[in-house]
Amino acid sequence: MWVKPHPFLMARSSSLKTVPAPSSSQAQEGSPRRLRPRSLARLDSLLSEELRQGSPSDLVRNRVLAGSSCILLLFALLGLVAFPSLTLRIVMALLCLGYGLALVLLRRASSHLLPAFVVCTASIVGGSTLLYFLRDKPYFGTHAGLMLQPALAVYLLGARRGLFVSLFWACVSLLFPLYYTQLGGGAGSLDDLLWPLYLCAAFSFVSAWGLGSLHSSALTEAQHSLEHTLQELRSSESQLLSVFESTDDLVFSLDPEGRLLTANSAARQAFFVRYGREPIVGEPFFPDSDPELRATWEPRVAQALKGERLRHEEAYDLGGSLHTLDVNVNPVHGTAGRITGVTMFARDITARKEAEVRLGEVYRTLVDVSRQAGMAEIATGVLHNVGNTLNSVNVSTTLVLDKLRQSRLPGLARLSTLLQERSVDLSSFLTQDPQGKLLPSYISALSDQLHHEHTTLTKEMRALSDSIEHIKSVISMQQKYARAAGTLEEVSLPQLIDEALRLHAVSFERLGIHIERDYASVAPLVLDRHRLLQILVNLLSNARDALNSSGNADKRLTIGVRPAPHGERMLLEVTDNGIGIAPENAKRMFTQGFTTKKEGHGFGLHISALAAMEMKGRLTCSSAGLGQGATFTLELPTEAAKAGAQATGL
C-alpha cells in the first residue's frame, strides 16, 4: 500500500515530477485541461513573448490593442476599396500602413505604449482627414466611431495620455460648426441644431475620457488588489507545497468519485513501488487491478464523504515485507459547507511498532527480573528470621541437654534399688538404720529437684516449640508468596503490612527500630498480593537502611493506611525519621540505576514503581531534606476506581 520508500527508491525521486504552478498567462488561459478559445490564441500569436508573459491585466490590454489594430486595419482596407476618391484612398492606405506598423511593433516590442501610440495617432489622423473631406456632411463630426477614440486612448495609453486625445476631439467638435458656418454650408433649422449637437459631442468626448479614467482607475486598483492577493496566495501555496513535498508521510486528495486530485512525492513513490507506474491525476487512486484494496477503501471513503473522520492502523505487504501504516481520512469541505472530497494522510509506523514489540519484550523481562529480585528480598527476610530463630532453638536445645546431664534422676534409680534390697525389713531399716533414717529427707529433696528440672525443661521445650512454630509460619508465608504473580485476590492491607513487618521483625528489633501503626478502618482490596508484598518489603528495607544510617537513638518507623481525600483511592504511607532525601535526588528516586547507597543497585524502587503502575496505582516520595526523614506513599485504586478505569478503556 503506501509506505515510506526504501533507500533504493530515493534515487527515483528526481524522476517523479511535480506539477508546476501556473504562470500569469496560464492563469488567464485556464487550467491545462481547458483549451483557450481560438480567437485568444490568434491574438496571442500577434504579441511578443514579453507581452504574453505580462500580468493578467496587461495581457488583456495587449489583446485588446492587437484586436483593435486588426479591426481598424480591416476598416482601412474596406475604405481603400470602397471610397471612389483618390485622396480618400491615399488616406486609407496611410491608415493601413499605420495599423500594420502597430501590429509589427506588437510582435517585437517589450511594452505596449509605442504600438498604442501609433494606433491612437493613426486614428486621430484618419478621423481628422475624413472629417475634412466630408465637411459638407455636417453631422459626421458626431459619428459614434469618433466617440470610441477617447475611451480607447484612455484604456491603451492611460488617463493622462488619453486626455490629449479627448481634448483634441472636443476642440474639433467646437471648431467644426464655426468652420461649417463660414463655408455657408447651411441655414435656418439646420444651423440651429448644429451648435447644440457639436456642443453635446464635445461634452461627450470629455465625458468619455472621464468615465474611461474612472473605470481604468477602479480596474487598476482592483487588479492591483487581485494581483497582490494572487501573489500572497502563490507564496502561501509555495510554502504549503514545500511542506507538502518535504514530509515523509503519504498525502493525497481524492474527489467524491475516488479520483486522484493531488499527491505528494512520498505518495507517488509508494504508488510506483506497488503498481510499477506513477499515479495519474483524474484516474481512480484505488485501481481495478487491486480489487481487495478497492473493496477495503471504497466504504471508508464513502464514510468520509458523509463527514466522518476515520483512522486505521493496518499492515500492508510491500516488496515481500509487512509495513504498518497509520492512515487518517478527513473530509474536505467546500465554501458552501458541502463535502467536495477527502484527504488522506498515511504514516509508516513500522519502526515504531517493532520498537513497541521490543519494548514489550524488555518489559516482560524486567517484570521477571523484578519478581526474582522481590523473591530474593523476601527470601533474605526469611533467612534472617529463620537464622535468628534457629539460634534460639540451638540455645534451648543446649540448655535442655545440660539440664538432662545434670539431672538427679540416677539418684532415684539407686533409691529404688536400695528399697528393693531392703524390702524384707523395710520398716526396721527406715526406723533403726542410720542410712534409712535419712531416706525420707533425701526423697523430699529429690522430689523438689526433679520438680524444678521438670519446670525448667517444660519452659525450654515450650520456647523451642514456639521457635519451631515461628520457623514454620515464616516458611509457609514464603511458600505462599513464591507462586506466580498476577493472580488477583482480596487483600487486607493491615494484615499484609503486618506479615511484611514480620519478615523484618528480627532486624528491626536488633537495630532498636520502634514500629508505629496507624491503620484506618478500610475495606479489603482486590489486587495482586505478591506485587504489593514486594513493594512493602522493599520500602521497609529502605526505611531500615535509612534509619540505620542516620545514627539516631530514637529510630521510628510509622506505617499508615487511610483513604485518599478525593476518594476512590487508598493511601499506604511508610514514614521514617532517617537520613532523608536531598532535594536534587527526590525526582530521581524511581529512576532505574539511581541509588544513594554504597552497595545499592538502584533497582528496588524502580521495580516497585513499575509494580505500582501494574496495579493502576502510583508510588511517590517526599522529604523535607537531609536528616529530616522521608515518606513513601503508595496510592492504590479501590473497586470503584478500577471499575471506572475499565469503563473508559484505561
C-alpha positions in Angstrom: 0.0 0.0 0.0 1.5 3.3 1.0 4.8 3.2 2.8 7.9 5.1 3.4 10.1 4.1 0.5 13.2 2.1 0.9 16.6 3.8 0.4 17.0 2.4 -3.0 13.7 4.0 -4.1 15.0 7.5 -3.2 17.0 7.5 -6.4 13.7 7.7 -8.3 12.7 10.9 -6.6 14.2 13.0 -9.3 12.1 11.2 -12.0 8.9 11.8 -10.1 7.8 15.2 -11.5 5.6 17.7 -9.6 3.1 19.9 -11.3 4.5 23.4 -11.6 2.5 26.4 -10.5 0.8 28.1 -13.5 2.2 31.4 -14.8 0.2 34.5 -15.2 -0.5 33.8 -18.8 -1.6 30.2 -18.0 -3.8 31.6 -15.3 -5.6 33.7 -17.9 -5.8 30.8 -20.2 -7.4 28.4 -17.7 -6.3 25.1 -16.4 -4.2 22.7 -18.6 -7.3 20.6 -19.3 -9.3 23.5 -20.7 -8.4 24.8 -24.1 -8.2 28.6 -24.9 -10.6 30.0 -27.5 -9.1 30.1 -30.9 -9.6 33.9 -31.1 -7.5 34.4 -28.0 -4.8 32.0 -29.3 -4.7 34.0 -32.5 -4.5 37.3 -30.7 -1.6 35.9 -28.5 0.2 34.9 -31.7 0.3 38.6 -32.6 2.1 39.5 -29.4 5.7 39.3 -28.5 6.9 36.9 -25.8 7.4 39.7 -23.3 3.8 41.0 -23.8 2.4 37.4 -23.5 4.2 37.0 -20.2 2.8 40.1 -18.6 0.4 40.3 -15.7 -3.3 39.2 -16.4 -4.5 42.8 -16.7 -1.6 43.7 -19.1 -2.3 40.6 -21.1 -5.9 41.6 -21.6 -4.9 45.2 -22.6 -2.4 43.8 -25.1 -5.0 41.6 -26.6 -7.4 44.5 -26.9 -4.7 46.5 -28.6 -4.0 43.7 -31.1 -7.7 43.2 -31.7 -8.4 46.9 -32.2 -5.4 47.2 -34.6 -6.8 44.3 -36.6 -10.3 45.8 -36.8 -9.1 49.3 -37.7 -6.8 47.7 -40.3 -9.8 45.9 -41.8 -11.8 49.1 -41.7 -9.0 50.9 -43.6 -8.8 48.2 -46.1 -12.5 48.4 -46.7 -12.3 52.2 -47.1 -9.4 51.7 -49.5 -11.7 49.6 -51.7 -14.9 51.4 -51.2 -14.0 55.1 -51.4 -14.1 56.4 -55.0 -11.9 59.4 -54.3 -8.3 59.0 -54.9 -7.5 61.3 -51.9 -9.5 59.2 -49.5 -7.9 56.0 -50.9 -4.5 57.5 -50.2 -5.6 58.4 -46.6 -6.9 54.8 -46.2 -3.6 53.5 -47.5 -1.7 55.6 -44.9 -4.0 54.3 -42.2 -3.3 50.7 -43.3 0.4 51.4 -43.0 -0.1 52.9 -39.5 -2.2 50.0 -38.2 0.1 47.5 -39.9 3.1 49.2 -38.2 1.3 48.8 -34.9 0.9 45.1 -35.4 4.6 44.8 -36.4 5.6 46.6 -33.2 3.4 44.3 -31.1 5.4 41.4 -32.4 8.7 43.0 -31.4 8.1 45.5 -28.6 8.5 44.7 -24.9 6.0 47.5 -24.0 2.6 48.2 -25.4 3.0 52.0 -25.3 4.6 52.5 -28.7 2.1 50.4 -30.6 -0.8 52.0 -28.7 0.6 55.5 -29.5 0.8 54.5 -33.2 -2.8 53.2 -33.2 -4.2 56.4 -31.5 -2.2 58.7 -33.8 -3.3 56.9 -36.9 -6.9 57.1 -35.6 -6.6 60.8 -35.0 -5.1 61.4 -38.4 -7.6 59.2 -40.2 -10.6 60.7 -38.4 -9.4 64.3 -38.9 -8.8 63.7 -42.6 -12.2 62.1 -43.1 -13.8 65.0 -41.2 -12.1 67.5 -43.5 -13.0 65.7 -46.7 -16.6 65.2 -45.5 -17.0 68.7 -44.3 -20.1 69.1 -46.4 -21.7 66.4 -44.2 -22.4 68.5 -41.0 -23.2 65.5 -38.8 -20.1 63.5 -39.5 -18.3 65.1 -36.6 -20.8 63.5 -34.2 -20.2 60.0 -35.6 -20.1 57.2 -32.9 -16.8 55.9 -34.3 -15.1 59.2 -33.3 -16.6 58.8 -29.8 -14.8 55.5 -29.3 -11.3 57.1 -29.7 -11.2 58.8 -26.2 -12.3 55.6 -24.5 -9.8 53.6 -26.5 -7.0 56.1 -25.8 -7.7 56.1 -22.0 -7.6 52.3 -21.9 -4.5 51.9 -24.1 -2.4 54.9 -23.1 -3.7 55.7 -19.6 -5.8 58.6 -18.2 -3.1 61.3 -18.6 -2.1 60.4 -22.2 -5.7 59.8 -23.2 -6.7 63.3 -22.0 -4.9 64.8 -25.0 -6.9 62.7 -27.5 -10.1 63.7 -25.7 -9.3 67.4 -25.7 -8.3 67.3 -29.4 -11.6 65.9 -30.4 -13.5 68.2 -28.0 -11.8 71.2 -29.7 -12.6 69.8 -33.1 -16.2 69.5 -32.1 -16.3 73.2 -31.0 -14.5 74.4 -34.1 -16.3 72.4 -36.8 -19.7 74.2 -36.6 -17.9 77.6 -36.9 -15.9 76.3 -39.9 -19.1 74.9 -41.4 -21.0 78.2 -41.0 -18.2 80.2 -42.6 -18.4 77.9 -45.6 -22.1 78.7 -45.8 -22.9 75.1 -45.6 -26.5 75.6 -44.3 -29.0 78.0 -42.7 -32.2 78.0 -40.8 -33.2 75.0 -38.7 -30.0 73.2 -39.6 -27.8 75.9 -38.1 -29.9 75.9 -35.0 -29.3 72.2 -34.5 -25.6 72.2 -35.5 -24.2 74.0 -32.4 -26.1 72.1 -29.8 -25.1 68.8 -31.4 -21.4 69.6 -31.5 -21.5 71.0 -28.0 -23.0 67.7 -26.9 -20.3 65.9 -28.9 -17.6 67.9 -27.2 -19.1 67.2 -23.8 -19.4 63.5 -24.8 -15.7 63.4 -25.7 -14.7 64.8 -22.3 -17.2 62.6 -20.5 -15.9 59.5 -22.4 -12.5 60.4 -21.1 -13.8 60.9 -17.5 -15.7 57.7 -17.4 -12.9 55.8 -19.0 -10.5 57.3 -16.4 -12.7 56.3 -13.6 -13.2 52.8 -15.0 -9.4 52.5 -15.6 -8.6 53.7 -12.1 -11.1 51.3 -10.5 -10.0 48.5 -12.7 -6.3 49.2 -11.9 -7.0 49.3 -8.2 -9.0 46.1 -8.3 -6.3 44.5 -10.5 -3.5 45.5 -8.1 -5.5 44.1 -5.2 -6.2 40.9 -7.1 -2.5 40.6 -8.1 -1.4 41.2 -4.5 -3.9 38.6 -3.3 -2.7 36.2 -6.0 0.9 36.9 -5.0 0.2 36.1 -1.4 -1.8 33.1 -2.5 1.2 31.8 -4.6 3.5 32.5 -1.7 1.3 30.5 0.7 0.8 27.8 -2.0 4.6 27.6 -2.4 5.2 27.3 1.3 2.4 24.7 1.6 3.8 22.8 -1.4 7.2 22.8 0.3 5.7 21.3 3.4 3.5 19.0 1.4 6.5 17.7 -0.5 9.1 17.6 2.3 7.1 15.3 4.6 7.8 11.6 4.5 4.1 10.9 5.2 1.9 9.9 2.3 -0.5 12.8 1.5 -3.1 12.7 -1.3 -6.6 14.0 -2.1 -9.5 12.4 -3.9 -12.7 13.7 -5.4 -16.1 12.3 -4.4 -15.7 9.7 -7.2 -12.4 8.5 -5.7 -10.3 10.0 -8.5 -6.9 11.4 -7.6 -6.6 15.2 -7.3 -3.1 15.6 -5.9 -0.4 13.6 -4.3 2.9 14.4 -2.8 6.2 12.7 -3.8 6.0 10.1 -1.0 2.6 9.0 -2.1 3.7 8.9 -5.7 6.7 6.8 -4.8 4.7 4.4 -2.8 2.2 4.0 -5.7 5.1 3.4 -8.1 6.6 0.7 -5.8 3.3 -1.1 -5.6 2.0 -0.8 -9.1 5.1 -0.1 -11.2 3.7 3.2 -12.5 3.1 6.7 -11.3 -0.4 7.8 -10.4 -2.3 9.9 -12.9 -4.4 12.9 -11.8 -8.1 12.3 -12.7 -7.9 8.5 -12.5 -9.1 6.3 -9.6 -6.4 6.1 -6.9 -7.6 2.6 -6.0 -7.3 0.8 -9.3 -9.5 -2.1 -10.5 -6.3 -4.2 -10.7 -6.3 -4.3 -6.9 -9.9 -5.4 -6.1 -9.0 -6.3 -2.4 -7.7 -2.8 -1.7 -10.6 -1.2 -3.6 -13.2 -3.2 -1.7 -11.5 -2.2 1.6 -11.2 1.5 1.0 -14.3 2.4 -1.0 -16.6 2.1 2.0 -14.2 4.1 4.1 -14.1 6.9 1.5 -17.9 6.8 1.4 -18.0 7.3 5.2 -15.6 10.2 5.0 -17.8 11.8 2.3 -20.6 11.7 4.9 -18.5 13.9 7.2 -16.8 11.2 9.4 -13.1 11.3 10.3 -11.5 7.9 10.2 -8.3 6.5 11.5 -6.9 3.0 10.8 -3.7 1.1 11.6 -3.1 -1.7 9.1 -0.3 -3.8 7.8 0.4 -3.9 4.1 2.7 -6.1 2.1 5.3 -4.2 0.1 8.1 -6.0 -1.6 7.7 -9.1 0.5 7.8 -7.3 3.9 4.9 -6.0 6.0 4.7 -2.3 6.7 2.3 -0.9 9.2 0.6 2.4 8.3 -1.4 4.8 10.4 -3.9 6.2 8.0 -6.1 9.3 8.7 -9.1 10.0 6.3 -10.6 13.5 6.6 -13.5 15.1 4.6 -12.8 18.3 2.6 -15.5 20.9 3.0 -16.2 23.5 0.2 -17.2 27.1 0.6 -20.9 26.2 0.9 -20.2 23.6 3.5 -20.6 20.8 1.0 -18.1 18.0 1.1 -16.0 18.1 -2.1 -13.6 15.3 -1.5 -11.3 13.6 1.0 -7.7 14.0 2.1 -5.7 11.0 3.3 -2.6 11.1 5.4 -0.6 7.8 5.9 2.4 7.5 8.1 4.7 4.5 8.1 4.9 3.3 11.8 6.6 0.0 11.2 9.7 1.1 13.1 7.5 2.3 16.0 5.6 -1.0 16.1 8.8 -3.0 16.1 10.1 -0.8 18.9 6.9 -1.4 20.8 7.3 -5.2 20.4 10.9 -5.0 21.6 9.9 -2.7 24.5 7.2 -5.2 25.4 9.8 -8.0 25.5 12.2 -5.9 27.6 9.3 -5.0 29.9 8.4 -8.6 30.4 12.0 -9.4 31.1 12.1 -6.6 33.5 9.0 -7.9 35.3 10.5 -11.3 35.6 13.7 -9.8 37.0 11.6 -7.7 39.3 9.8 -10.8 40.6 13.1 -12.6 41.1 14.5 -9.6 42.9 11.4 -9.3 45.0 11.5 -13.0 45.8 15.2 -12.7 46.7 14.3 -9.8 49.0 11.6 -11.9 50.7 13.9 -14.9 50.8 16.6 -12.7 52.5 14.0 -11.7 55.2 13.0 -15.3 55.6 16.7 -16.3 56.1 17.2 -13.6 58.6 14.1 -14.6 60.6 14.8 -18.4 60.4 18.5 -17.9 61.2 17.8 -15.9 64.3 15.1 -18.3 65.4 17.5 -21.2 64.8 19.9 -19.5 67.2 17.1 -19.6 69.8 16.4 -23.2 69.1 20.1 -24.1 69.4 20.3 -22.3 72.8 17.1 -24.0 74.1 18.4 -27.4 72.9 21.8 -26.9 74.6 20.1 -25.9 77.8 17.8 -28.9 77.8 20.8 -31.2 77.2 22.7 -29.6 80.1 19.8 -30.0 82.4 19.4 -33.6 81.4 23.1 -34.2 82.1 22.8 -32.6 85.5 19.5 -34.3 86.3 19.1 -36.2 89.8 17.2 -38.9 88.1 20.0 -41.5 88.5 19.7 -41.0 92.3 16.1 -42.0 92.1 17.2 -45.2 90.4 19.7 -46.0 93.2 17.0 -45.3 95.8 14.7 -47.7 94.0 17.4 -50.4 94.1 18.1 -49.8 97.8 14.5 -50.1 98.7 14.1 -53.4 96.7 17.2 -54.8 98.5 15.8 -54.0 102.0 12.2 -54.8 101.2 12.1 -57.7 103.8 13.0 -55.5 106.8 11.9 -52.2 105.2 10.2 -50.8 108.4 13.2 -51.6 110.7 15.6 -50.1 108.0 13.6 -46.8 107.9 13.4 -46.6 111.7 16.6 -48.1 113.1 19.2 -47.9 110.4 21.0 -44.6 110.3 21.1 -44.6 106.5 17.4 -45.5 106.4 16.5 -42.6 108.7 18.0 -40.2 106.1 15.9 -41.6 103.3 12.7 -39.5 103.8 14.6 -36.3 103.7 16.5 -37.5 100.6 13.3 -38.4 98.9 11.9 -34.9 99.7 15.0 -33.1 98.3 15.0 -35.3 95.3 11.3 -34.5 94.6 12.0 -30.8 94.8 14.9 -31.1 92.5 13.1 -33.2 89.9 10.1 -30.8 90.0 12.5 -27.9 89.4 14.1 -29.8 86.5 10.6 -30.5 85.1 9.6 -26.9 85.2 12.8 -25.7 83.6 12.7 -28.3 80.8 9.0 -27.6 80.2 9.8 -23.9 79.8 12.6 -24.6 77.4 10.6 -27.1 75.4 7.8 -24.5 75.1 10.3 -21.9 73.9 11.7 -24.5 71.5 8.2 -25.3 70.2 7.4 -21.6 69.7 10.6 -21.1 67.7 9.9 -24.1 65.5 6.3 -22.8 65.0 7.7 -19.4 64.0 10.1 -21.0 61.5 7.1 -23.0 60.2 5.0 -19.9 59.7 7.8 -17.9 58.0 8.4 -20.8 55.6 4.7 -21.2 55.0 4.5 -17.5 54.2 7.4 -17.7 51.8 5.8 -20.7 50.0 2.5 -18.7 49.7 4.2 -15.7 48.1 6.5 -17.8 45.9 3.7 -18.6 43.5 3.4 -16.9 40.1 2.4 -13.2 40.2 -0.6 -11.8 38.5 -3.4 -13.5 40.5 -5.9 -11.1 41.9 -7.4 -11.8 45.3 -8.9 -9.9 48.2 -6.2 -8.5 50.4 -6.5 -6.8 53.8 -3.8 -4.1 53.8 -3.2 -4.1 57.6 -2.8 -7.8 57.7 -0.4 -7.8 54.7 1.6 -5.0 56.3 2.0 -7.0 59.5 3.2 -10.0 57.5 5.8 -7.8 55.8 6.8 -6.5 59.1 7.2 -10.0 60.5 9.7 -10.7 57.8 11.8 -7.8 59.1 11.0 -8.3 62.8 14.4 -9.6 63.9 16.4 -6.9 62.1 14.1 -4.2 63.3 14.4 -5.5 66.9 18.2 -5.8 66.7 18.6 -2.2 65.4 16.2 -0.8 68.0 13.6 0.5 65.5 10.3 1.3 67.1 7.3 0.5 64.9 4.1 2.7 64.9 1.0 1.5 63.2 -1.8 3.9 62.1 -4.4 1.8 60.4 -7.7 3.4 59.5 -10.8 1.2 59.0 -10.6 0.3 55.4 -12.2 -2.3 53.3 -10.1 -5.1 51.7 -8.8 -4.5 48.1 -8.8 -6.9 45.2 -5.2 -6.9 43.8 -2.0 -8.8 43.3 -0.8 -9.8 46.8 2.6 -10.7 45.5 3.3 -7.4 43.9 2.1 -5.5 46.9 4.2 -7.5 49.3 7.2 -7.0 47.0 6.6 -3.2 47.3 6.2 -3.3 51.1 9.3 -5.5 51.6 11.4 -3.1 49.5 10.0 0.1 51.3 10.6 -1.5 54.7 14.1 -2.5 53.7 14.9 1.0 52.5 13.4 2.5 55.7 15.5 0.2 57.8 18.7 1.2 56.0 17.8 4.9 56.2 17.3 4.6 60.0 20.4 2.5 60.5 22.5 5.1 58.6 21.0 8.1 60.5 22.7 7.4 63.8 19.5 8.5 65.7 19.0 7.0 69.1 15.2 7.2 68.6 14.6 5.3 65.4 10.9 5.4 64.5 9.1 3.8 61.6 5.4 4.8 61.1 3.1 2.8 58.7 -0.3 4.2 58.0 -3.3 3.2 55.9 -6.1 5.7 55.1 -8.5 6.6 52.3 -7.4 9.4 49.9 -9.2 12.8 50.5 -10.7 12.7 47.0 -12.0 9.2 47.4 -11.7 6.1 45.2 -8.0 5.8 46.2 -6.3 4.1 49.1 -3.1 5.6 50.6 -0.4 3.4 52.2 2.3 5.6 53.8 5.8 4.5 55.1 7.4 7.2 57.1 10.8 7.2 58.9 13.0 9.7 60.7 16.1 8.5 59.0 18.7 10.3 56.8 16.1 11.9 54.5 16.5 12.7 50.8 18.3 15.6 49.2 16.1 17.9 47.1 18.2 17.2 43.9 17.7 13.5 44.4 13.9 13.5 45.1 12.9 13.4 41.4 15.4 10.6 40.6 14.5 8.2 43.3 12.5 5.9 41.0 14.9 6.1 38.1 16.5 2.8 37.1 20.1 2.6 38.3 19.9 5.5 40.7 20.9 4.8 44.3 22.3 6.7 47.3 23.6 3.5 49.0 27.2 2.4 48.7 26.2 -1.2 48.0 22.9 -0.4 46.3 22.0 -1.4 42.7 19.3 1.2 42.0 16.7 -1.4 41.1 14.3 -1.8 44.0 12.4 1.5 43.9 12.3 1.4 40.1 10.8 -2.1 40.2 8.4 -1.0 43.0 7.2 2.0 40.9 6.6 -0.3 37.9 4.7 -2.8 40.1 2.5 0.1 41.4 1.7 1.1 37.8 0.8 -2.5 37.0 -1.8 -2.3 39.8 -3.2 1.0 38.4 -1.5 2.8 41.3 1.3 5.2 41.9 4.4 5.3 44.2 5.7 8.7 45.3 8.1 10.1 47.8 8.6 13.3 49.8 11.2 14.6 52.2 12.0 17.9 53.9 15.7 17.4 53.2 18.7 15.6 54.5 18.3 14.5 58.1 14.6 15.1 58.0 13.3 11.7 57.3 11.2 10.6 54.3 7.7 9.4 53.4 6.9 7.0 50.6 3.3 6.9 49.6 1.6 4.1 47.7 -1.7 5.0 46.0 -3.9 2.1 45.2 -7.3 2.2 43.4 -10.4 0.9 45.1 -13.0 -1.2 43.4 -14.9 2.0 42.2 -11.8 3.4 40.7 -10.9 0.2 38.9 -14.5 -0.1 37.5 -14.3 3.5 36.2 -10.9 2.8 34.6 -12.2 -0.3 32.8 -15.3 1.6 31.6 -13.0 4.2 30.0 -10.7 1.6 28.5 -7.7 2.6 30.6 
